[in-house]
Amino acid sequence: MTRVHQAAILIIIAFSTWVVVEAVQLTYYTELGPGPGFFPFWLALFLGGLAAIWFVQLWLRPLQGRGREFVPSRAGLIRIAALILAVAVFGLLVEKIGFAVLMFGFLLFLLVALGRQSVFVTLAVSIFGSFGVYFVFSSWLKVHLPESSIAWLRNLGF
C-alpha cells in the first residue's frame, strides 16, 4: 500500500467521522419522518465503511508499482480544477441567476469541457437536466428551487 493510498483513506475516514459527529448533533427523526441528521449520518457511515474496506483490500493484496498512476496528468489536473471551479461558481451564483438557467450553463460547460459526446447529446442533457429537473421539482414535487433575482429571468419563470 503506497503512501498516497494511505493518505486518501485517512482523509476519507477523518471526513466521514467528522460528518457523523456533526450529524448526531442534528435531529435524527421527526414526527414527519427522517430529520436533517438522518441522511448525512448514514451517508458518512457508508463512506467510512467503504474506506475501511478499501484499507483491508490494500492490506491483504498490496498494489505493486501503481502509486504514480494515482496522481493525474496535467490535463487531468486541469479537468479537476475546472470541475471544482464550476461547482464553486454554481454555488455562488445560484441565488442570483436561479437554478434552471445556471444548471443549464453548468451542465453545458461540463459536458463540453470534460465530455466527448455529440452536440445533440450535450444539448439534450443540458436542457433536460436543468429545465426538466426544475419543472419536475417545482411543479410535481412542490420543492422550492432557487429562482432568479434578475427580473426578466424571473418573469420568464426561472
OpenMM code with the backbone's topology and positions (N, CA, C; nanometers):
from openmm import Vec3, app, unit

residues = "MET THR ARG VAL HIS GLN ALA ALA ILE LEU ILE ILE ILE ALA PHE SER THR TRP VAL VAL VAL GLU ALA VAL GLN LEU THR TYR TYR THR GLU LEU GLY PRO GLY PRO GLY PHE PHE PRO PHE TRP LEU ALA LEU PHE LEU GLY GLY LEU ALA ALA ILE TRP PHE VAL GLN LEU TRP LEU ARG PRO LEU GLN GLY ARG GLY ARG GLU PHE VAL PRO SER ARG ALA GLY LEU ILE ARG ILE ALA ALA LEU ILE LEU ALA VAL ALA VAL PHE GLY LEU LEU VAL GLU LYS ILE GLY PHE ALA VAL LEU MET PHE GLY PHE LEU LEU PHE LEU LEU VAL ALA LEU GLY ARG GLN SER VAL PHE VAL THR LEU ALA VAL SER ILE PHE GLY SER PHE GLY VAL TYR PHE VAL PHE SER SER TRP LEU LYS VAL HIS LEU PRO GLU SER SER ILE ALA TRP LEU ARG ASN LEU GLY PHE".split()
positions = [
    Vec3(0.0857, -0.1166, 0.0000),
    Vec3(0.0000, 0.0000, 0.0000),
    Vec3(0.0906, 0.1234, 0.0000),
    Vec3(0.0669, 0.2126, -0.0953),
    Vec3(0.1501, 0.3312, -0.1052),
    Vec3(0.1014, 0.4392, -0.0103),
    Vec3(0.1856, 0.5366, 0.0106),
    Vec3(0.1502, 0.6482, 0.1000),
    Vec3(0.0330, 0.7291, 0.0460),
    Vec3(0.0208, 0.7362, -0.0857),
    Vec3(-0.0911, 0.8091, -0.1451),
    Vec3(-0.2229, 0.7436, -0.1066),
    Vec3(-0.2277, 0.6104, -0.1149),
    Vec3(-0.3490, 0.5384, -0.0776),
    Vec3(-0.3769, 0.5537, 0.0717),
    Vec3(-0.2731, 0.5437, 0.1537),
    Vec3(-0.2908, 0.5591, 0.2980),
    Vec3(-0.3451, 0.6982, 0.3307),
    Vec3(-0.2894, 0.8003, 0.2671),
    Vec3(-0.3355, 0.9364, 0.2921),
    Vec3(-0.4806, 0.9544, 0.2488),
    Vec3(-0.5155, 0.9001, 0.1336),
    Vec3(-0.6537, 0.9125, 0.0852),
    Vec3(-0.7506, 0.8429, 0.1792),
    Vec3(-0.7153, 0.7245, 0.2244),
    Vec3(-0.8014, 0.6509, 0.3172),
    Vec3(-0.8177, 0.7271, 0.4484),
    Vec3(-0.7086, 0.7791, 0.5020),
    Vec3(-0.7159, 0.8541, 0.6276),
    Vec3(-0.7991, 0.9810, 0.6134),
    Vec3(-0.7863, 1.0490, 0.5011),
    Vec3(-0.8660, 1.1700, 0.4785),
    Vec3(-1.0143, 1.1353, 0.4699),
    Vec3(-1.0468, 1.0294, 0.3985),
    Vec3(-1.1877, 0.9900, 0.3849),
    Vec3(-1.2447, 0.9473, 0.5197),
    Vec3(-1.1704, 0.8702, 0.5957),
    Vec3(-1.2194, 0.8257, 0.7274),
    Vec3(-1.2328, 0.9444, 0.8224),
    Vec3(-1.1372, 1.0377, 0.8206),
    Vec3(-1.1465, 1.1563, 0.9061),
    Vec3(-1.2677, 1.2409, 0.8681),
    Vec3(-1.2894, 1.2608, 0.7395),
    Vec3(-1.4049, 1.3379, 0.6936),
    Vec3(-1.5354, 1.2687, 0.7317),
    Vec3(-1.5423, 1.1385, 0.7126),
    Vec3(-1.6627, 1.0627, 0.7479),
    Vec3(-1.6903, 1.0714, 0.8970),
    Vec3(-1.5860, 1.0608, 0.9772),
    Vec3(-1.6029, 1.0701, 1.1222),
    Vec3(-1.6560, 1.2073, 1.1609),
    Vec3(-1.6006, 1.3122, 1.1011),
    Vec3(-1.6473, 1.4477, 1.1312),
    Vec3(-1.7947, 1.4646, 1.0929),
    Vec3(-1.8339, 1.4132, 0.9772),
    Vec3(-1.9735, 1.4250, 0.9338),
    Vec3(-2.0654, 1.3471, 1.0270),
    Vec3(-2.0245, 1.2285, 1.0717),
    Vec3(-2.1066, 1.1504, 1.1653),
    Vec3(-2.1239, 1.2269, 1.2958),
    Vec3(-2.0167, 1.2846, 1.3483),
    Vec3(-2.0247, 1.3611, 1.4736),
    Vec3(-2.1184, 1.4809, 1.4577),
    Vec3(-2.1090, 1.5498, 1.3453),
    Vec3(-2.1970, 1.6644, 1.3210),
    Vec3(-2.3416, 1.6197, 1.2987),
    Vec3(-2.3613, 1.5091, 1.2311),
    Vec3(-2.4967, 1.4608, 1.2031),
    Vec3(-2.5675, 1.4151, 1.3299),
    Vec3(-2.4928, 1.3607, 1.4251),
    Vec3(-2.5523, 1.3160, 1.5517),
    Vec3(-2.6091, 1.4352, 1.6286),
    Vec3(-2.5519, 1.5518, 1.6100),
    Vec3(-2.5993, 1.6714, 1.6788),
    Vec3(-2.7281, 1.7267, 1.6176),
    Vec3(-2.7626, 1.6813, 1.4966),
    Vec3(-2.8871, 1.7220, 1.4323),
    Vec3(-2.9991, 1.6267, 1.4721),
    Vec3(-3.1211, 1.6661, 1.4420),
    Vec3(-3.2365, 1.5812, 1.4707),
    Vec3(-3.2361, 1.4619, 1.3761),
    Vec3(-3.2360, 1.3422, 1.4340),
    Vec3(-3.2290, 1.2213, 1.3524),
    Vec3(-3.3646, 1.1879, 1.2909),
    Vec3(-3.4709, 1.2023, 1.3696),
    Vec3(-3.6040, 1.1651, 1.3227),
    Vec3(-3.7067, 1.2593, 1.3816),
    Vec3(-3.8047, 1.2981, 1.3014),
    Vec3(-3.9128, 1.3847, 1.3472),
    Vec3(-4.0451, 1.3098, 1.3338),
    Vec3(-4.1524, 1.3730, 1.3756),
    Vec3(-4.2833, 1.3083, 1.3630),
    Vec3(-4.3264, 1.2942, 1.2175),
    Vec3(-4.2666, 1.3721, 1.1279),
    Vec3(-4.2982, 1.3624, 0.9856),
    Vec3(-4.2125, 1.2601, 0.9123),
    Vec3(-4.1036, 1.2156, 0.9737),
    Vec3(-4.0141, 1.1204, 0.9088),
    Vec3(-3.8698, 1.1529, 0.9402),
    Vec3(-3.7786, 1.1091, 0.8545),
    Vec3(-3.6362, 1.1342, 0.8792),
    Vec3(-3.6063, 1.2829, 0.8904),
    Vec3(-3.5240, 1.3171, 0.9885),
    Vec3(-3.4867, 1.4559, 1.0116),
    Vec3(-3.3607, 1.4935, 0.9352),
    Vec3(-3.3090, 1.6133, 0.9625),
    Vec3(-3.1914, 1.6609, 0.8888),
    Vec3(-3.0628, 1.5847, 0.9200),
    Vec3(-3.0587, 1.5075, 1.0280),
    Vec3(-2.9395, 1.4313, 1.0602),
    Vec3(-2.9391, 1.2904, 1.0043),
    Vec3(-3.0521, 1.2452, 0.9533),
    Vec3(-3.0650, 1.1074, 0.9064),
    Vec3(-2.9748, 1.0783, 0.7866),
    Vec3(-2.9898, 1.1550, 0.6784),
    Vec3(-2.9151, 1.1289, 0.5549),
    Vec3(-2.7643, 1.1458, 0.5726),
    Vec3(-2.7169, 1.2583, 0.6309),
    Vec3(-2.5713, 1.2706, 0.6441),
    Vec3(-2.5101, 1.1643, 0.7347),
    Vec3(-2.5833, 1.1214, 0.8381),
    Vec3(-2.5320, 1.0184, 0.9282),
    Vec3(-2.5049, 0.8892, 0.8522),
    Vec3(-2.6053, 0.8411, 0.7792),
    Vec3(-2.5907, 0.7135, 0.7094),
    Vec3(-2.4970, 0.7228, 0.5896),
    Vec3(-2.4973, 0.8356, 0.5216),
    Vec3(-2.4067, 0.8526, 0.4091),
    Vec3(-2.2609, 0.8529, 0.4557),
    Vec3(-2.2328, 0.9242, 0.5650),
    Vec3(-2.0964, 0.9285, 0.6181),
    Vec3(-2.0547, 0.7928, 0.6733),
    Vec3(-2.1471, 0.7240, 0.7372),
    Vec3(-2.1160, 0.5906, 0.7886),
    Vec3(-2.0835, 0.4955, 0.6731),
    Vec3(-2.1596, 0.5040, 0.5661),
    Vec3(-2.1363, 0.4220, 0.4480),
    Vec3(-2.0013, 0.4556, 0.3836),
    Vec3(-1.9714, 0.5855, 0.3710),
    Vec3(-1.8450, 0.6282, 0.3118),
    Vec3(-1.7261, 0.5818, 0.3954),
    Vec3(-1.7357, 0.5961, 0.5273),
    Vec3(-1.6285, 0.5493, 0.6153),
    Vec3(-1.6112, 0.3988, 0.6082),
    Vec3(-1.7220, 0.3265, 0.5986),
    Vec3(-1.7152, 0.1809, 0.5845),
    Vec3(-1.6481, 0.1391, 0.4552),
    Vec3(-1.6792, 0.2082, 0.3463),
    Vec3(-1.6139, 0.1778, 0.2186),
    Vec3(-1.4640, 0.2074, 0.2244),
    Vec3(-1.4257, 0.3148, 0.2930),
    Vec3(-1.2832, 0.3458, 0.3076),
    Vec3(-1.2135, 0.2376, 0.3897),
    Vec3(-1.2808, 0.1864, 0.4934),
    Vec3(-1.2227, 0.0787, 0.5745),
    Vec3(-1.2075, -0.0492, 0.4913),
    Vec3(-1.3059, -0.0780, 0.4075),
    Vec3(-1.2967, -0.1948, 0.3189),
    Vec3(-1.1813, -0.1772, 0.2206),
    Vec3(-1.1658, -0.0564, 0.1687),
    Vec3(-1.0548, -0.0273, 0.0781),
    Vec3(-0.9214, -0.0509, 0.1479),
    Vec3(-0.9119, -0.0080, 0.2749),
    Vec3(-0.7892, -0.0284, 0.3519),
    Vec3(-0.7581, -0.1776, 0.3660),
    Vec3(-0.8593, -0.2564, 0.3998),
    Vec3(-0.8392, -0.4006, 0.4178),
    Vec3(-0.7986, -0.4648, 0.2850),
    Vec3(-0.8625, -0.4255, 0.1755),
    Vec3(-0.8266, -0.4802, 0.0443),
    Vec3(-0.6807, -0.4515, 0.0098),
    Vec3(-0.6371, -0.3286, 0.0348),
    Vec3(-0.4985, -0.2929, 0.0040),
    Vec3(-0.4009, -0.3588, 0.1003),
    Vec3(-0.4436, -0.3858, 0.2203),
    Vec3(-0.3582, -0.4515, 0.3185),
    Vec3(-0.3399, -0.5993, 0.2831),
    Vec3(-0.4488, -0.6642, 0.2385),
    Vec3(-0.4414, -0.8059, 0.2036),
    Vec3(-0.3698, -0.8296, 0.0711),
    Vec3(-0.3903, -0.7410, -0.0238),
    Vec3(-0.3284, -0.7564, -0.1552),
    Vec3(-0.2759, -0.6207, -0.2011),
    Vec3(-0.1540, -0.5850, -0.1593),
    Vec3(-0.0983, -0.4535, -0.1939),
    Vec3(-0.0807, -0.4372, -0.3446),
    Vec3(-0.0964, -0.3160, -0.3886),
    Vec3(-0.0738, -0.2833, -0.5295),
    Vec3(0.0754, -0.2603, -0.5507),
    Vec3(0.1272, -0.3191, -0.6525),
    Vec3(0.2695, -0.3051, -0.6807),
    Vec3(0.2903, -0.2034, -0.7918),
    Vec3(0.3681, -0.1005, -0.7627),
    Vec3(0.4067, -0.0038, -0.8636),
    Vec3(0.2949, 0.0784, -0.9220),
    Vec3(0.1887, 0.1023, -0.8451),
    Vec3(0.0767, 0.1769, -0.9004),
    Vec3(0.0553, 0.3102, -0.8303),
    Vec3(0.1479, 0.3525, -0.7492),
    Vec3(0.1319, 0.4785, -0.6782),
    Vec3(0.1357, 0.6002, -0.7682),
    Vec3(0.2158, 0.5962, -0.8724),
    Vec3(0.2270, 0.7105, -0.9627),
    Vec3(0.1007, 0.7291, -1.0455),
    Vec3(0.0291, 0.6231, -1.0741),
    Vec3(-0.0934, 0.6330, -1.1523),
    Vec3(-0.2034, 0.7060, -1.0765),
    Vec3(-0.1889, 0.7178, -0.9468),
    Vec3(-0.2903, 0.7834, -0.8649),
    Vec3(-0.2933, 0.9341, -0.8901),
    Vec3(-0.1771, 0.9913, -0.9178),
    Vec3(-0.1677, 1.1342, -0.9427),
    Vec3(-0.1991, 1.1595, -1.0903),
    Vec3(-0.2978, 1.2467, -1.1196),
    Vec3(-0.3379, 1.2672, -1.2586),
    Vec3(-0.2329, 1.3459, -1.3380),
    Vec3(-0.2455, 1.3372, -1.4684),
    Vec3(-0.1582, 1.4131, -1.5585),
    Vec3(-0.1970, 1.5608, -1.5536),
    Vec3(-0.1245, 1.6415, -1.6280),
    Vec3(-0.1538, 1.7850, -1.6324),
    Vec3(-0.2953, 1.8104, -1.6855),
    Vec3(-0.3334, 1.7385, -1.7905),
    Vec3(-0.4684, 1.7533, -1.8460),
    Vec3(-0.5735, 1.7116, -1.7433),
    Vec3(-0.5444, 1.6062, -1.6686),
    Vec3(-0.6366, 1.5634, -1.5635),
    Vec3(-0.6501, 1.6666, -1.4531),
    Vec3(-0.5399, 1.7279, -1.4151),
    Vec3(-0.5444, 1.8332, -1.3128),
    Vec3(-0.6242, 1.9535, -1.3605),
    Vec3(-0.6126, 1.9870, -1.4883),
    Vec3(-0.6909, 2.0981, -1.5433),
    Vec3(-0.8397, 2.0649, -1.5395),
    Vec3(-0.8740, 1.9415, -1.5721),
    Vec3(-1.0156, 1.8995, -1.5658),
    Vec3(-1.0683, 1.9036, -1.4227),
    Vec3(-0.9888, 1.8579, -1.3282),
    Vec3(-1.0298, 1.8617, -1.1874),
    Vec3(-1.0502, 2.0052, -1.1420),
    Vec3(-0.9566, 2.0928, -1.1776),
    Vec3(-0.9687, 2.2343, -1.1411),
    Vec3(-1.0921, 2.2972, -1.2045),
    Vec3(-1.1206, 2.2622, -1.3308),
    Vec3(-1.2394, 2.3149, -1.3985),
    Vec3(-1.3667, 2.2700, -1.3284),
    Vec3(-1.3707, 2.1454, -1.2866),
    Vec3(-1.4880, 2.0943, -1.2158),
    Vec3(-1.5072, 2.1648, -1.0818),
    Vec3(-1.4005, 2.1794, -1.0053),
    Vec3(-1.4096, 2.2463, -0.8755),
    Vec3(-1.4510, 2.3919, -0.8930),
    Vec3(-1.3926, 2.4595, -0.9907),
    Vec3(-1.4286, 2.5984, -1.0174),
    Vec3(-1.5742, 2.6109, -1.0612),
    Vec3(-1.6202, 2.5200, -1.1457),
    Vec3(-1.7590, 2.5240, -1.1925),
    Vec3(-1.8566, 2.5026, -1.0767),
    Vec3(-1.8262, 2.4106, -0.9869),
    Vec3(-1.9127, 2.3868, -0.8705),
    Vec3(-1.9131, 2.5096, -0.7790),
    Vec3(-1.7968, 2.5712, -0.7592),
    Vec3(-1.7888, 2.6902, -0.6750),
    Vec3(-1.8684, 2.8057, -0.7352),
    Vec3(-1.8553, 2.8264, -0.8654),
    Vec3(-1.9306, 2.9325, -0.9324),
    Vec3(-2.0800, 2.9047, -0.9231),
    Vec3(-2.1190, 2.7790, -0.9415),
    Vec3(-2.2605, 2.7428, -0.9293),
    Vec3(-2.3129, 2.7766, -0.7897),
    Vec3(-2.2378, 2.7392, -0.6873),
    Vec3(-2.2807, 2.7679, -0.5505),
    Vec3(-2.2905, 2.9160, -0.5205),
    Vec3(-2.2013, 2.9935, -0.5772),
    Vec3(-2.2020, 3.1376, -0.5525),
    Vec3(-2.3126, 3.2103, -0.6285),
    Vec3(-2.3489, 3.1630, -0.7468),
    Vec3(-2.4426, 3.2359, -0.8325),
    Vec3(-2.5839, 3.1801, -0.8366),
    Vec3(-2.6102, 3.0668, -0.7743),
    Vec3(-2.7414, 3.0031, -0.7887),
    Vec3(-2.8543, 3.0904, -0.7336),
    Vec3(-2.8311, 3.1649, -0.6273),
    Vec3(-2.9362, 3.2521, -0.5726),
    Vec3(-2.9595, 3.3733, -0.6621),
    Vec3(-2.8571, 3.4194, -0.7293),
    Vec3(-2.8692, 3.5381, -0.8140),
    Vec3(-2.9313, 3.5043, -0.9495),
    Vec3(-2.8791, 3.4029, -1.0158),
    Vec3(-2.9231, 3.3700, -1.1516),
    Vec3(-3.0411, 3.2738, -1.1522),
    Vec3(-3.0502, 3.1853, -1.0520),
    Vec3(-3.1575, 3.0878, -1.0472),
    Vec3(-3.1088, 2.9499, -1.0881),
    Vec3(-3.1776, 2.8476, -1.0376),
    Vec3(-3.1337, 2.7098, -1.0592),
    Vec3(-3.1350, 2.6695, -1.2054),
    Vec3(-3.2467, 2.6892, -1.2732),
    Vec3(-3.2644, 2.6341, -1.4079),
    Vec3(-3.1623, 2.6900, -1.5064),
    Vec3(-3.1489, 2.8214, -1.5106),
    Vec3(-3.0579, 2.8835, -1.6070),
    Vec3(-2.9134, 2.8497, -1.5737),
    Vec3(-2.8781, 2.8572, -1.4459),
    Vec3(-2.7403, 2.8296, -1.4072),
    Vec3(-2.7055, 2.6818, -1.4236),
    Vec3(-2.7996, 2.5921, -1.3945),
    Vec3(-2.7736, 2.4495, -1.4140),
    Vec3(-2.7555, 2.4186, -1.5628),
    Vec3(-2.8311, 2.4868, -1.6484),
    Vec3(-2.8119, 2.4686, -1.7929),
    Vec3(-2.6691, 2.5056, -1.8325),
    Vec3(-2.6227, 2.6207, -1.7876),
    Vec3(-2.4854, 2.6626, -1.8180),
    Vec3(-2.3817, 2.5710, -1.7568),
    Vec3(-2.4082, 2.5259, -1.6348),
    Vec3(-2.3169, 2.4354, -1.5643),
    Vec3(-2.3027, 2.3035, -1.6397),
    Vec3(-2.4150, 2.2434, -1.6754),
    Vec3(-2.4112, 2.1165, -1.7484),
    Vec3(-2.3502, 2.1331, -1.8871),
    Vec3(-2.3845, 2.2410, -1.9535),
    Vec3(-2.3283, 2.2663, -2.0858),
    Vec3(-2.1761, 2.2799, -2.0771),
    Vec3(-2.1285, 2.3563, -1.9799),
    Vec3(-1.9836, 2.3729, -1.9627),
    Vec3(-1.9160, 2.2397, -1.9349),
    Vec3(-1.9704, 2.1643, -1.8386),
    Vec3(-1.9068, 2.0375, -1.8023),
    Vec3(-1.9073, 1.9379, -1.9178),
    Vec3(-2.0176, 1.9291, -1.9889),
    Vec3(-2.0253, 1.8325, -2.0982),
    Vec3(-1.9364, 1.8713, -2.2157),
    Vec3(-1.9191, 2.0007, -2.2390),
    Vec3(-1.8298, 2.0441, -2.3471),
    Vec3(-1.6843, 2.0318, -2.3031),
    Vec3(-1.6541, 2.0765, -2.1807),
    Vec3(-1.5154, 2.0773, -2.1347),
    Vec3(-1.4629, 1.9383, -2.1005),
    Vec3(-1.5469, 1.8530, -2.0458),
    Vec3(-1.4997, 1.7247, -1.9962),
    Vec3(-1.5441, 1.6057, -2.0788),
    Vec3(-1.6446, 1.6234, -2.1627),
    Vec3(-1.7016, 1.5098, -2.2326),
    Vec3(-1.6553, 1.4977, -2.3760),
    Vec3(-1.7000, 1.3904, -2.4373),
    Vec3(-1.6667, 1.3644, -2.5774),
    Vec3(-1.7901, 1.3150, -2.6522),
    Vec3(-1.9034, 1.3732, -2.6239),
    Vec3(-2.0258, 1.3305, -2.6893),
    Vec3(-2.0679, 1.4334, -2.7938),
    Vec3(-2.1701, 1.3985, -2.8695),
    Vec3(-2.2158, 1.4848, -2.9778),
    Vec3(-2.2837, 1.6103, -2.9230),
    Vec3(-2.2989, 1.7087, -3.0107),
    Vec3(-2.3644, 1.8335, -2.9736),
    Vec3(-2.5097, 1.8063, -2.9342),
    Vec3(-2.5761, 1.7162, -3.0055),
    Vec3(-2.7156, 1.6824, -2.9747),
    Vec3(-2.7289, 1.6266, -2.8331),
    Vec3(-2.6428, 1.5336, -2.7976),
    Vec3(-2.6471, 1.4745, -2.6629),
    Vec3(-2.6156, 1.5803, -2.5580),
    Vec3(-2.5173, 1.6642, -2.5831),
    Vec3(-2.4808, 1.7705, -2.4892),
    Vec3(-2.5981, 1.8647, -2.4654),
    Vec3(-2.6629, 1.9090, -2.5710),
    Vec3(-2.7777, 1.9997, -2.5568),
    Vec3(-2.8959, 1.9308, -2.4890),
    Vec3(-2.9226, 1.8069, -2.5264),
    Vec3(-3.0358, 1.7345, -2.4667),
    Vec3(-3.0162, 1.7151, -2.3168),
    Vec3(-2.8986, 1.6709, -2.2771),
    Vec3(-2.8717, 1.6505, -2.1341),
    Vec3(-2.8769, 1.7832, -2.0599),
    Vec3(-2.8228, 1.8883, -2.1185),
    Vec3(-2.8233, 2.0191, -2.0540),
    Vec3(-2.9646, 2.0737, -2.0369),
    Vec3(-3.0468, 2.0589, -2.1390),
    Vec3(-3.1844, 2.1101, -2.1323),
    Vec3(-3.2681, 2.0290, -2.0337),
    Vec3(-3.2672, 1.8971, -2.0474),
    Vec3(-3.3489, 1.8151, -1.9590),
    Vec3(-3.2938, 1.8114, -1.8163),
    Vec3(-3.1624, 1.8207, -1.8020),
    Vec3(-3.1013, 1.8197, -1.6690),
    Vec3(-3.1184, 1.9501, -1.5948),
    Vec3(-3.1547, 2.0561, -1.6637),
    Vec3(-3.1746, 2.1849, -1.5975),
    Vec3(-3.3225, 2.2227, -1.5935),
    Vec3(-3.3786, 2.2531, -1.7089),
    Vec3(-3.5178, 2.2960, -1.7136),
    Vec3(-3.6136, 2.1816, -1.6815),
    Vec3(-3.5819, 2.0611, -1.7251),
    Vec3(-3.6663, 1.9459, -1.6922),
    Vec3(-3.6676, 1.9157, -1.5439),
    Vec3(-3.5500, 1.9159, -1.4822),
    Vec3(-3.5417, 1.8912, -1.3378),
    Vec3(-3.6119, 2.0031, -1.2618),
    Vec3(-3.5934, 2.1273, -1.3065),
    Vec3(-3.6603, 2.2398, -1.2407),
    Vec3(-3.8123, 2.2241, -1.2477),
    Vec3(-3.8634, 2.1859, -1.3638),
    Vec3(-4.0076, 2.1669, -1.3800),
    Vec3(-4.0592, 2.0548, -1.2900),
    Vec3(-3.9905, 1.9418, -1.2881),
    Vec3(-4.0333, 1.8286, -1.2051),
    Vec3(-4.0349, 1.8672, -1.0575),
    Vec3(-3.9288, 1.9303, -1.0105),
    Vec3(-3.9219, 1.9650, -0.8688),
    Vec3(-4.0228, 2.0734, -0.8317),
    Vec3(-4.0378, 2.1756, -0.9151),
    Vec3(-4.1278, 2.2853, -0.8787),
    Vec3(-4.2746, 2.2518, -0.9018),
    Vec3(-4.3064, 2.1792, -1.0074),
    Vec3(-4.4466, 2.1523, -1.0399),
    Vec3(-4.4998, 2.0242, -0.9759),
    Vec3(-4.4304, 1.9159, -0.9923),
    Vec3(-4.4806, 1.7874, -0.9447),
    Vec3(-4.4474, 1.7624, -0.7983),
    Vec3(-4.3226, 1.7861, -0.7602),
    Vec3(-4.2809, 1.7544, -0.6232),
    Vec3(-4.3037, 1.8692, -0.5261),
    Vec3(-4.3338, 1.9865, -0.5784),
    Vec3(-4.3578, 2.1060, -0.4970),
    Vec3(-4.2392, 2.1384, -0.4058),
    Vec3(-4.1189, 2.1232, -0.4614),
    Vec3(-3.9957, 2.1555, -0.3899),
    Vec3(-3.9423, 2.2864, -0.4456),
    Vec3(-3.9135, 2.3798, -0.3572),
    Vec3(-3.8650, 2.5107, -0.3999),
    Vec3(-3.7188, 2.5019, -0.4408),
    Vec3(-3.6911, 2.5412, -0.5627),
    Vec3(-3.5536, 2.5577, -0.6099),
    Vec3(-3.5310, 2.7066, -0.6312),
    Vec3(-3.4073, 2.7542, -0.6141),
    Vec3(-3.3828, 2.8985, -0.6247),
    Vec3(-3.4257, 2.9551, -0.7595),
    Vec3(-3.5011, 3.0639, -0.7520),
    Vec3(-3.5401, 3.1371, -0.8720),
    Vec3(-3.4464, 3.2549, -0.8890),
    Vec3(-3.4424, 3.3076, -1.0075),
    Vec3(-3.3523, 3.4178, -1.0374),
    Vec3(-3.3958, 3.5450, -0.9658),
    Vec3(-3.2990, 3.6231, -0.9227),
    Vec3(-3.3295, 3.7541, -0.8670),
    Vec3(-3.3240, 3.8607, -0.9763),
    Vec3(-3.2909, 3.8209, -1.0977),
    Vec3(-3.2918, 3.9106, -1.2131),
    Vec3(-3.4348, 3.9140, -1.2672),
    Vec3(-3.4912, 4.0327, -1.2778),
    Vec3(-3.6338, 4.0491, -1.3066),
    Vec3(-3.6776, 3.9804, -1.4358),
    Vec3(-3.6070, 3.9992, -1.5469),
    Vec3(-3.6530, 3.9423, -1.6736),
    Vec3(-3.6449, 3.7918, -1.6752),
    Vec3(-3.5477, 3.7315, -1.6028),
    Vec3(-3.5426, 3.5848, -1.5921),
    Vec3(-3.6565, 3.5339, -1.5033),
    Vec3(-3.6843, 3.6059, -1.3945),
    Vec3(-3.7929, 3.5667, -1.3047),
    Vec3(-3.9267, 3.5767, -1.3762),
    Vec3(-3.9423, 3.6767, -1.4625),
    Vec3(-4.0663, 3.6922, -1.5388),
    Vec3(-4.0862, 3.5799, -1.6401),
    Vec3(-3.9763, 3.5197, -1.6851),
    Vec3(-3.9855, 3.4045, -1.7748),
    Vec3(-4.0181, 3.2754, -1.6992),
    Vec3(-4.0130, 3.2796, -1.5667),
    Vec3(-4.0455, 3.1617, -1.4867),
    Vec3(-3.9236, 3.0890, -1.4337),
    Vec3(-3.8075, 3.1519, -1.4421),
    Vec3(-3.6850, 3.0897, -1.3956),
    Vec3(-3.6360, 3.1595, -1.2720),
] * unit.nanometer
topology = app.Topology()
chain = topology.addChain("A")
for resn in residues:
    res = topology.addResidue(resn, chain)
    for name in ("N", "CA", "C"):
        topology.addAtom(name, app.Element.getBySymbol(name[0]), res)
